[in-house]
Structure formats: structure tokens, C-alpha cells
Amino acid sequence: MSDNVVNSVSKTLDKLYGEPLKQLETLIGATGLPVYKDPKSGALLWVDVRELRLRFTLSVNKIAKFVDGLREGKLLYTVCKRCGAKYFPPQADCPRCKASDMEWRETSPVGELITWTVINVKPASFSHHADYVVGIVKMPDGFNITAWVEADPKTLKPGMKMRLLVDRRPGENYITYWFKPA
């Protein structure tokens, strides 16, 4: 390989990864491992030396009613007509009895907060967000929903009533669902 090609690849890598890659190389050189203590929590963290970037394309044809519901500001779930099992996220086929005869229903607008956590170590695709809250909300329909909670975590309490929102999430331009105190 010519020196020009090596220099070109090196410049491209430096432009793409720059300082973080240099820091990782320094860490491995000093300790022999890609491991460091998180300054916030003190937790021992492993930094994978290979960056993983994935973008999925999944068929949602069998649950198109879910997508249509989101467009209409509704969150839908499915109920198996054979065995009565309820599913959120919705299923096209019942995992319990294997039937494909599902009924679509709209989720109740209010649920009860079970638990929550503050996400401060984020996946790369959410790194532009400040720390955010994710909670599990028990719905009166008979299932739990895990979603973002728009609230100061210091104000949250187990059993709190939470209102379901279906809209374009502020700061992003796609329709999704989340909760805020009712």
C-alpha cells in the first residue's frame, strides 16, 4: 500500500473519529484494556473498540393499523379473539395460542406509574438529548408500557397517574408516544 493511500486513510479516520479515537488509543496503551471509570457514577465501563452503527428496516405491514393509529394520535394494542391475550406492542399473531385473528383496540389515555429511571448514558442516536426519564406505566387495559416520561424525576412517585401523549416528540420530527403526569 502506498504512503499516499495510508496518509489518506489516516486523515479520513482522524476526521471521522478524531479525539475520541485518540483517547481510546491512549487508554489502551496505558492500561492494556479499553476500560475506564465513569466520572459520574464511578462504574467500571468497557469501551468497545469497534463502533457499531445500525439502521433497521422492518416490515410493519401486518401491524399497519398501529402506524395508522399513531398518525391519528391514537395508541393501539391487540387482543386475541381466540384466547383473549392482550398485546402491547401489538402483535399480528398471538404468541400464546398461535391464532391470527386479532382485534384492535385503543389504549386508555391514563395509566399508573410503576417505576422509572433517568437515562444519562445514552445510545449515540439519543446523545443530543439532555438526561431523560424512561418509565413503566401500568395501563388499565391489562399491560404495561415502557416509554419516555416528560417530568422532573424528583416529582415522580410510584402509583402516580400518567397521561399518554401521542404526537411529534419535541426536538424530533416523528410521531411517537410518551407520558407526563396527569
N, CA and C of each residue as an Amber inpcrd file, in Angstrom:
protein
   546
   0.8520000  -1.1760000   0.0000000   0.0000000   0.0000000   0.0000000
   0.8960000   1.2360000   0.0000000   0.5770000   2.1860000  -0.8490000
   1.4240000   3.3730000  -0.9690000   1.2560000   4.2930000   0.2370000
   2.2710000   5.1220000   0.4490000   2.2250000   6.0960000   1.5450000
   1.0570000   7.0630000   1.3770000   0.7450000   7.4370000   0.1330000
  -0.3710000   8.3530000  -0.1190000  -1.6950000   7.7520000   0.3490000
  -1.9000000   6.4540000   0.0720000  -3.1350000   5.7760000   0.4730000
  -3.2060000   5.6980000   1.9920000  -2.1100000   5.3330000   2.6440000
  -2.0590000   5.2370000   4.1000000  -2.3610000   6.6030000   4.7220000
  -1.7380000   7.6610000   4.2100000  -1.9710000   9.0050000   4.7330000
  -3.4190000   9.4330000   4.5250000  -3.9930000   9.0990000   3.3700000
  -5.3850000   9.4430000   3.0780000  -6.3410000   8.7430000   4.0380000
  -6.1140000   7.4490000   4.2660000  -6.9590000   6.6830000   5.1970000
  -6.8090000   7.2430000   6.6070000  -5.5770000   7.5450000   7.0150000
  -5.3210000   8.0880000   8.3390000  -6.0380000   9.4250000   8.5300000
  -6.0000000  10.3070000   7.5270000  -6.6700000  11.6040000   7.6060000
  -8.1910000  11.4220000   7.6820000  -8.7170000  10.4710000   6.9100000
 -10.1640000  10.2080000   6.9300000 -10.5940000   9.7140000   8.3050000
  -9.8450000   8.7550000   8.8730000 -10.1650000   8.2390000  10.2020000
 -10.0880000   9.3460000  11.2510000  -9.0540000  10.1830000  11.1400000
  -8.9020000  11.2770000  12.0960000 -10.0690000  12.2570000  11.9890000
 -10.5090000  12.5400000  10.7550000 -11.6320000  13.4460000  10.5520000
 -12.9160000  12.8420000  11.1300000 -13.1230000  11.5350000  10.9150000
 -14.3410000  10.8740000  11.3820000 -14.3570000  10.6860000  12.8940000
 -13.2490000  10.2040000  13.4350000 -13.2450000   9.7990000  14.8420000
 -12.4250000  10.7040000  15.7370000 -11.4470000  11.3920000  15.1690000
 -10.6660000  12.4010000  15.8630000 -10.2900000  12.0920000  17.2900000
 -10.6470000  13.0210000  18.1590000 -10.2520000  12.9860000  19.5640000
 -10.7230000  11.7290000  20.3160000 -11.9800000  11.2840000  20.1540000
 -12.3970000  10.0720000  20.8880000 -11.5380000   8.8560000  20.5810000
 -11.1350000   8.6970000  19.3190000 -10.2940000   7.5580000  18.9480000
  -8.9040000   7.6930000  19.5690000  -8.3670000   8.9020000  19.5920000
  -7.0580000   9.1330000  20.2100000  -7.1180000   8.8210000  21.7080000
  -8.2090000   9.2390000  22.3570000  -8.3690000   8.9670000  23.7880000
  -8.4570000   7.4630000  24.0520000  -9.1770000   6.7450000  23.1850000
  -9.2890000   5.2970000  23.3370000  -7.9230000   4.6320000  23.1530000
  -7.1740000   5.0650000  22.1520000  -5.8320000   4.5170000  21.9250000
  -4.9240000   4.7900000  23.1210000  -5.0170000   5.9820000  23.7060000
  -4.2240000   6.3330000  24.8900000  -4.6010000   5.4380000  26.0650000
  -5.8840000   5.2380000  26.2580000  -6.3790000   4.3850000  27.3390000
  -5.8500000   2.9550000  27.1930000  -5.9620000   2.3900000  26.0030000
  -5.4930000   1.0200000  25.7740000  -3.9810000   0.9460000  25.9470000
  -3.2830000   1.9600000  25.4460000  -1.8210000   1.9760000  25.5820000
  -1.3830000   2.0220000  27.0400000  -2.1120000   2.7740000  27.8570000
  -1.7400000   2.9530000  29.2620000  -2.1280000   1.7530000  30.1260000
  -3.2880000   1.1660000  29.8580000  -3.7920000   0.1190000  30.7530000
  -3.8090000  -1.2740000  30.1310000  -3.7200000  -1.3270000  28.8050000
  -3.8180000  -2.6200000  28.1330000  -5.2590000  -3.0610000  27.9180000
  -6.2030000  -2.2830000  28.4430000  -7.6270000  -2.6160000  28.3100000
  -8.4220000  -1.3600000  27.9630000  -9.5180000  -1.5210000  27.1740000
 -10.3810000  -0.3690000  26.8970000 -11.4030000  -0.1760000  28.0230000
 -10.9030000   0.0320000  29.2390000 -11.7590000   0.1250000  30.4250000
 -11.4100000   1.4010000  31.1900000 -12.4440000   2.0930000  31.6760000
 -12.2180000   3.2830000  32.4930000 -13.3520000   3.4290000  33.4830000
 -13.1260000   4.2700000  34.4970000 -14.1750000   4.5550000  35.4840000
 -14.9800000   5.7570000  35.0190000 -16.3150000   5.6020000  35.0270000
 -17.2040000   6.6920000  34.6690000 -17.0590000   7.7920000  35.7140000
 -16.7810000   9.0440000  35.2940000 -16.6010000  10.1260000  36.2680000
 -17.8620000  10.4470000  37.0770000 -19.0510000  10.1970000  36.5120000
 -20.2950000  10.4900000  37.2240000 -20.6100000   9.4360000  38.2710000
 -20.5640000   8.1730000  37.8670000 -21.0440000   7.1040000  38.7500000
 -19.9330000   6.2890000  39.3990000 -18.7200000   6.3600000  38.8380000
 -17.6330000   5.5280000  39.3420000 -17.6900000   4.1080000  38.8150000
 -18.6950000   3.8020000  37.9780000 -18.8400000   2.4520000  37.4260000
 -17.7140000   2.1630000  36.4450000 -17.2610000   0.9340000  36.4420000
 -16.2350000   0.4970000  35.5100000 -16.8850000   0.2510000  34.1500000
 -16.4270000   0.9430000  33.1060000 -17.0380000   0.8580000  31.7840000
 -16.0630000   0.2970000  30.7610000 -16.5750000  -0.5700000  29.9110000
 -15.8230000  -1.1490000  28.8080000 -16.1930000  -0.3850000  27.5580000
 -15.2070000   0.1250000  26.8260000 -15.4450000   0.8240000  25.5670000
 -15.0850000  -0.1370000  24.4490000 -16.0940000  -0.5360000  23.6830000
 -15.8090000  -1.4430000  22.5780000 -14.9470000  -0.7090000  21.5660000
 -13.9390000  -1.3680000  21.0760000 -13.0260000  -0.7310000  20.1450000
 -13.6020000  -0.6730000  18.7340000 -14.7310000  -1.3340000  18.5300000
 -15.3970000  -1.2910000  17.2390000 -16.6980000  -0.5210000  17.3670000
 -16.8470000   0.5040000  16.5440000 -18.0880000   1.2650000  16.5610000
 -19.1540000   0.4680000  15.8200000 -20.3510000   0.4640000  16.3610000
 -21.4500000  -0.2730000  15.7670000 -22.5350000   0.7130000  15.3590000
 -22.7900000   0.8130000  14.0810000 -23.8500000   1.6830000  13.5770000
 -24.8360000   0.8060000  12.8240000 -26.0640000   0.8180000  13.2710000
 -27.0970000   0.0080000  12.6400000 -28.3020000   0.8680000  12.3030000
 -28.9130000   0.5770000  11.2060000 -30.1890000   1.1780000  10.8470000
 -31.0500000   0.0330000  10.3470000 -32.1850000  -0.1550000  10.9780000
 -33.0650000  -1.2650000  10.6520000 -34.1870000  -0.8130000   9.7420000
 -34.5470000  -1.6840000   8.8420000 -35.7510000  -1.5250000   8.0440000
 -36.5770000  -2.7720000   8.3060000 -37.7200000  -2.5890000   8.9210000
 -38.5710000  -3.7100000   9.2950000 -39.9350000  -3.5700000   8.6480000
 -40.4680000  -4.6680000   8.1780000 -41.8170000  -4.6420000   7.6350000
 -42.8070000  -4.5020000   8.7920000 -43.7200000  -3.5560000   8.6630000
 -44.7890000  -3.3860000   9.6470000 -46.1420000  -3.5750000   8.9700000
 -46.1170000  -4.2340000   7.8260000 -47.3300000  -4.4280000   7.0490000
 -48.4390000  -5.1060000   7.8510000 -48.0860000  -6.1180000   8.6460000
 -49.1010000  -6.8580000   9.4100000 -49.6620000  -6.0610000  10.5850000
 -48.9700000  -5.0030000  10.9770000 -49.4690000  -4.1440000  12.0610000
 -49.6450000  -2.7020000  11.5780000 -50.0250000  -2.5620000  10.3180000
 -50.2120000  -1.2360000   9.7140000 -51.2410000  -0.4120000  10.4840000
 -52.2110000  -1.0660000  11.1250000 -53.2110000  -0.3180000  11.9040000
 -52.5520000   0.4380000  13.0540000 -51.4580000  -0.1070000  13.6120000
 -50.7160000   0.5760000  14.6750000 -50.1430000   1.8910000  14.1450000
 -49.5260000   1.8410000  12.9600000 -48.9350000   3.0220000  12.3300000
 -50.0330000   4.0330000  11.9970000 -51.1510000   3.5500000  11.4420000
 -52.2780000   4.4410000  11.1350000 -52.7990000   5.1140000  12.4070000
 -52.8810000   4.3470000  13.4980000 -53.3240000   4.9010000  14.7760000
 -52.4120000   6.0130000  15.2560000 -51.0990000   5.8100000  15.1470000
 -50.1540000   6.8630000  15.5420000 -50.4040000   8.1320000  14.7360000
 -50.6030000   7.9760000  13.4340000 -50.8800000   9.1480000  12.5800000
 -52.1270000   9.8910000  13.0440000 -53.0880000   9.1450000  13.5910000
 -54.3540000   9.7320000  14.0530000 -54.2840000  10.1790000  15.5200000
 -53.1100000  10.0390000  16.1410000 -52.9540000  10.4410000  17.5360000
 -53.4700000   9.3980000  18.5130000 -53.5560000   8.1450000  18.0860000
 -54.0590000   7.0640000  18.9410000 -52.9840000   5.9970000  19.1040000
 -52.9630000   5.3730000  20.2820000 -52.0620000   4.2580000  20.5260000
 -52.9230000   2.9950000  20.6030000 -52.6640000   2.0540000  19.7090000
 -53.4800000   0.8480000  19.6170000 -52.7450000  -0.3750000  20.1450000
 -53.5140000  -1.3360000  20.6400000 -52.9970000  -2.6390000  21.0520000
 -53.8940000  -3.7130000  20.4480000 -53.4780000  -4.9640000  20.5670000
 -54.2700000  -6.0600000  20.0100000 -54.7160000  -7.0200000  21.1100000
 -55.8710000  -7.6540000  20.8290000 -56.4270000  -8.6840000  21.7070000
 -56.7080000  -9.8980000  20.8300000 -56.2420000 -11.0500000  21.2650000
 -56.5030000 -12.2830000  20.5260000 -57.9740000 -12.6630000  20.6950000
 -58.6660000 -12.8570000  19.5860000 -60.0940000 -13.2080000  19.6430000
 -60.3050000 -14.6440000  20.1250000 -59.2590000 -15.4890000  20.0200000
 -59.4050000 -16.8780000  20.4550000 -59.1800000 -17.0330000  21.9560000
 -58.0440000 -16.5040000  22.4690000 -57.7020000 -16.7640000  23.8740000
 -57.8170000 -15.5310000  24.7720000 -58.0060000 -14.3300000  24.1960000
 -58.1890000 -13.1230000  24.9910000 -56.9110000 -12.4380000  25.4350000
 -55.7330000 -12.9540000  25.0470000 -54.4640000 -12.3280000  25.4430000
 -54.3480000 -10.9370000  24.8100000 -53.8100000  -9.9820000  25.5910000
 -53.6450000  -8.6030000  25.1410000 -52.1710000  -8.3350000  24.8760000
 -51.8960000  -7.5470000  23.8350000 -50.5130000  -7.3000000  23.4520000
 -50.2400000  -5.8350000  23.1620000 -49.2440000  -5.3140000  23.8520000
 -48.6420000  -4.0410000  23.5010000 -47.1460000  -4.1940000  23.6930000
 -46.3610000  -3.9150000  22.6530000 -46.7610000  -3.5200000  21.3260000
 -47.6700000  -4.5700000  20.6740000 -48.4970000  -4.1250000  19.7180000
 -49.4550000  -5.0410000  19.1190000 -48.7810000  -6.1690000  18.3390000
 -49.4620000  -7.2900000  18.3060000 -48.9810000  -8.4670000  17.5770000
 -49.9770000  -8.7960000  16.4710000 -49.4710000  -9.2440000  15.3340000
 -50.3400000  -9.6720000  14.2390000 -50.8510000 -11.0880000  14.4950000
 -50.0430000 -11.8690000  15.2090000 -50.3810000 -13.2570000  15.5330000
 -50.1970000 -13.4530000  17.0280000 -51.0380000 -14.2780000  17.6300000
 -50.9760000 -14.4980000  19.0740000 -49.8600000 -15.4850000  19.4190000
 -48.8310000 -15.0440000  20.1540000 -47.7660000 -15.9580000  20.5670000
 -48.2680000 -17.0720000  21.4990000 -49.3550000 -16.8000000  22.2210000
 -49.8670000 -17.7800000  23.1870000 -50.5750000 -18.9630000  22.4980000
 -51.5740000 -18.6700000  21.6530000 -52.3570000 -19.7670000  21.0500000
 -52.1320000 -19.9140000  19.5480000 -51.2770000 -19.0630000  18.9860000
 -50.8870000 -19.1140000  17.5700000 -51.9880000 -18.6860000  16.5980000
 -53.0730000 -18.0950000  17.0870000 -54.1460000 -17.6230000  16.2080000
 -53.7290000 -16.3220000  15.5230000 -54.3160000 -16.0540000  14.3690000
 -54.0390000 -14.8100000  13.6340000 -55.2470000 -13.8860000  13.6080000
 -56.2380000 -14.1840000  14.4210000 -57.4620000 -13.3900000  14.4580000
 -57.3810000 -12.4210000  15.6380000 -56.8940000 -11.2170000  15.3540000
 -56.6670000 -10.2300000  16.3970000 -57.6360000  -9.0600000  16.2570000
 -58.0680000  -8.5320000  17.3960000 -58.9200000  -7.3510000  17.4350000
 -58.0500000  -6.1620000  17.8410000 -58.2840000  -5.0240000  17.2020000
 -57.5460000  -3.8020000  17.5010000 -58.3730000  -2.9260000  18.4310000
 -57.6910000  -2.3970000  19.4840000 -58.3610000  -1.5110000  20.4360000
 -57.4590000  -0.3200000  20.7400000 -58.0860000   0.7880000  21.1320000
 -57.3360000   1.9820000  21.5130000 -56.9590000   1.8890000  22.9920000
 -55.7180000   2.2430000  23.2960000 -55.2140000   2.2270000  24.6620000
 -55.8850000   3.3180000  25.4890000 -56.1410000   3.0230000  26.7420000
 -56.6880000   4.0270000  27.6690000 -55.7250000   5.2140000  27.7550000
 -56.2490000   6.4170000  27.9760000 -55.3880000   7.6030000  27.9900000
 -54.6040000   7.8230000  29.2850000 -54.9690000   7.1130000  30.3690000
 -54.2990000   7.3240000  31.6580000 -53.8970000   5.9730000  32.2440000
 -52.6770000   5.9270000  32.7810000 -52.1810000   4.7350000  33.4610000
 -51.5350000   5.1230000  34.7740000 -50.8870000   4.1400000  35.4110000
 -50.2860000   4.3460000  36.7290000 -48.7940000   4.0280000  36.6760000
 -47.9800000   4.9770000  37.1110000 -46.5310000   4.8090000  37.0780000
 -46.1030000   3.7020000  38.0420000 -45.3680000   2.7230000  37.5200000
 -44.8350000   1.6430000  38.3510000 -43.4240000   1.9990000  38.8170000
 -42.5700000   2.3450000  37.8580000 -41.1730000   2.6720000  38.1640000
 -40.6070000   3.5200000  37.0380000 -39.4100000   4.0820000  37.2600000
 -38.7560000   4.9250000  36.2670000 -37.2690000   4.9440000  36.5350000
 -36.5340000   5.4160000  35.5360000 -35.1000000   5.6120000  35.6820000
 -34.7010000   6.8220000  34.8540000 -33.5910000   7.4360000  35.2330000
 -33.0470000   8.5620000  34.4770000 -31.9330000   8.0150000  33.5930000
 -32.0290000   8.2840000  32.3100000 -31.0200000   7.8230000  31.3470000
 -29.9940000   8.9300000  31.1860000 -28.7730000   8.6800000  31.6590000
 -27.7190000   9.6660000  31.4770000 -26.5680000   9.1300000  30.6400000
 -26.5020000   7.8190000  30.4270000 -25.5550000   7.2310000  29.4790000
 -26.4170000   6.7810000  28.3080000 -26.3640000   7.5220000  27.2150000
 -27.3170000   7.3690000  26.1250000 -26.7160000   6.6510000  24.9240000
 -27.5910000   5.9710000  24.1530000 -27.1410000   5.4670000  22.8580000
 -26.7800000   6.6530000  21.9650000 -25.9200000   6.4340000  21.0010000
 -25.4560000   7.5250000  20.1400000 -26.6090000   8.2910000  19.5040000
 -27.6660000   7.5880000  19.1210000 -28.7810000   8.2560000  18.4360000
 -29.5890000   9.1610000  19.3620000 -29.3590000   9.0810000  20.6770000
 -30.0450000   9.9520000  21.6330000 -29.0650000  10.8870000  22.3510000
 -27.8210000  10.9130000  21.9060000 -26.7900000  11.6770000  22.6180000
 -27.0410000  13.1800000  22.5780000 -27.8530000  13.6530000  21.6380000
 -28.1530000  15.0880000  21.5620000 -29.1810000  15.5130000  22.6100000
 -29.8060000  14.5520000  23.2830000 -30.7900000  14.8650000  24.3200000
 -30.1040000  15.0620000  25.6780000 -30.6720000  15.9410000  26.4810000
 -30.2460000  16.0160000  27.8800000 -30.6930000  14.7180000  28.5530000
 -30.2500000  14.4850000  29.7890000 -30.7040000  13.2900000  30.5040000
 -32.2290000  13.2330000  30.4580000 -32.7730000  12.0270000  30.2870000
 -34.2240000  11.8940000  30.1670000 -34.7260000  10.7400000  31.0200000
 -36.0350000  10.7370000  31.2540000 -36.6650000   9.7430000  32.1210000
 -37.4070000   8.7180000  31.2540000 -37.2240000   7.4400000  31.5800000
 -37.9980000   6.3660000  30.9670000 -38.7310000   5.6640000  32.0960000
 -40.0190000   5.4260000  31.9040000 -40.8200000   4.7930000  32.9480000
 -41.6140000   3.6110000  32.4280000 -42.0970000   2.8190000  33.3590000
 -43.0230000   1.7310000  33.0530000 -44.3550000   2.1200000  33.6670000
 -45.3930000   2.1660000  32.8120000 -46.7160000   2.5940000  33.2340000
 -47.6870000   1.4290000  33.0640000 -48.3910000   1.1050000  34.1610000
 -49.4040000   0.0460000  34.1360000 -50.6930000   0.6390000  33.5810000
 -51.1730000   0.0460000  32.4960000 -52.3880000   0.5420000  31.8630000
 -53.5970000  -0.2590000  32.3450000 -54.7540000   0.3750000  32.4760000
 -55.9490000  -0.3350000  32.9230000 -56.4050000  -1.3920000  31.9120000
 -55.8150000  -1.3540000  30.7100000 -56.1560000  -2.3220000  29.6650000
 -55.5520000  -3.7020000  29.9330000 -54.6190000  -3.7890000  30.9060000
 -54.0650000  -5.0920000  31.2640000 -52.6480000  -5.3500000  30.8070000
 -51.8800000  -4.3230000  30.5330000 -50.4770000  -4.4860000  30.1410000
 -49.7030000  -3.2440000  30.5770000 -48.3900000  -3.3190000  30.5050000
 -47.5090000  -2.1940000  30.8480000 -46.9290000  -1.6000000  29.5760000
 -46.6480000  -0.3050000  29.6220000 -45.9810000   0.3710000  28.5120000
 -44.7120000   1.0190000  29.0490000 -43.6090000   0.7740000  28.3580000
 -42.3360000   1.4360000  28.6610000 -42.1820000   2.5880000  27.6810000
 -41.9720000   3.7930000  28.2000000 -41.8510000   4.9710000  27.3330000
 -41.1790000   6.1070000  28.0960000 -40.8270000   7.1540000  27.3650000
 -40.2920000   8.3570000  27.9820000 -41.3530000   8.9630000  28.8860000
 -40.8920000   9.6010000  29.9470000 -41.7810000  10.3290000  30.8630000
 -41.2980000  11.7750000  30.8850000 -42.1830000  12.6740000  30.5000000
 -41.8570000  14.0970000  30.4590000 -42.1560000  14.6980000  31.8290000
 -41.1550000  14.6490000  32.7200000 -41.3330000  15.1640000  34.0870000
 -39.9840000  15.2350000  34.7800000 -39.9060000  16.0680000  35.7930000
 -38.7410000  16.1120000  36.6690000 -38.7770000  14.8300000  37.5030000
 -37.7400000  14.0120000  37.4400000 -37.7760000  12.7420000  38.1720000
 -37.9660000  12.9020000  39.6800000 -37.5990000  14.0510000  40.2250000
 -37.7660000  14.2840000  41.6660000 -39.2370000  14.3970000  42.0630000
 -40.0980000  14.6520000  41.0760000 -41.5290000  14.8020000  41.3810000
 -42.3150000  13.5030000  41.1950000 -41.6580000  12.4800000  40.6730000
 -42.3610000  11.2290000  40.3710000 -42.5020000  10.3480000  41.6100000
 -43.6190000   9.6150000  41.6600000 -43.8910000   8.6870000  42.7680000
 -44.5860000   7.4530000  42.2050000 -44.2650000   6.2700000  42.7210000
 -44.9950000   5.0750000  42.2760000 -46.4910000   5.2560000  42.5140000
 -47.2920000   4.8290000  41.5520000 -48.7370000   4.9510000  41.6680000
 -49.3070000   6.2360000  41.0840000 -48.4170000   7.1820000  40.7050000
 -48.8700000   8.4390000  40.1020000 -49.6380000   8.1600000  38.8270000
 -50.6790000   8.9370000  38.5870000 -51.4250000   8.8410000  37.3330000
 -50.6070000   9.5240000  36.2340000 -50.5090000   8.8320000  35.1060000
 -49.7460000   9.3440000  33.9670000 -50.6490000   9.4200000  32.7460000
 -50.5720000  10.5400000  32.0330000 -51.3580000  10.7290000  30.8050000
 -50.5140000  10.3470000  29.5990000 -51.0970000   9.5670000  28.7170000
 -50.4520000   9.1290000  27.4800000 -50.5590000  10.2260000  26.4270000
 -49.4480000  10.5440000  25.7800000 -49.4200000  11.5170000  24.6880000
 -48.9700000  10.8030000  23.4200000 -49.6240000  11.0780000  22.3130000
 -49.2080000  10.5730000  21.0040000 -49.1030000  11.7890000  20.1020000
 -47.8720000  12.1060000  19.6920000 -47.6450000  13.3220000  18.9200000
 -46.2060000  13.3000000  18.4120000 -45.8040000  14.3980000  17.7900000
 -44.3910000  14.5480000  17.4010000 -43.6320000  14.9620000  18.6520000
 -42.6250000  14.1760000  19.0090000 -41.8580000  14.4960000  20.2070000
 -41.0430000  15.7600000  19.9670000 -41.0940000  16.7260000  20.9060000
 -40.2960000  17.9500000  20.7560000 -38.8180000  17.6100000  20.5380000
 -38.2050000  18.2970000  19.5820000 -36.7870000  18.0690000  19.2880000
 -36.5660000  16.9960000  18.2460000 -37.6090000  16.2620000  17.8970000
 -37.5190000  15.2440000  16.8470000 -38.7200000  15.4710000  15.9350000
 -38.6900000  14.8910000  14.7830000 -39.7850000  15.2080000  13.8630000
 -40.6020000  13.9750000  13.4910000 -40.6800000  13.0090000  14.3740000
 -41.5120000  11.8520000  14.0610000 -42.5200000  11.6300000  15.1810000
 -43.6020000  10.9540000  14.8260000 -44.6750000  10.7150000  15.7850000
 -44.3190000   9.5230000  16.6580000 -44.4900000   9.6950000  17.9480000
 -44.2300000   8.6270000  18.9120000 -45.1800000   8.8200000  20.1000000
 -44.9420000   8.0900000  21.1650000 -45.7780000   8.2070000  22.3460000
 -44.9000000   8.3430000  23.5860000 -45.4090000   9.0310000  24.5950000
 -44.7230000   9.1920000  25.8720000 -45.7540000   9.5600000  26.9170000
 -45.3020000   9.6880000  28.1520000 -46.2020000  10.0030000  29.2630000
 -45.7840000  11.2950000  29.9420000 -46.7560000  11.9320000  30.6080000
 -46.4830000  13.0350000  31.5110000 -47.4900000  12.9090000  32.6510000
 -47.1910000  13.4620000  33.8140000 -48.1330000  13.3600000  34.9270000
 -49.5150000  13.8870000  34.5320000 -50.5660000  13.1530000  34.9640000
 -51.9450000  13.5330000  34.6220000 -52.3950000  14.7330000  35.4450000
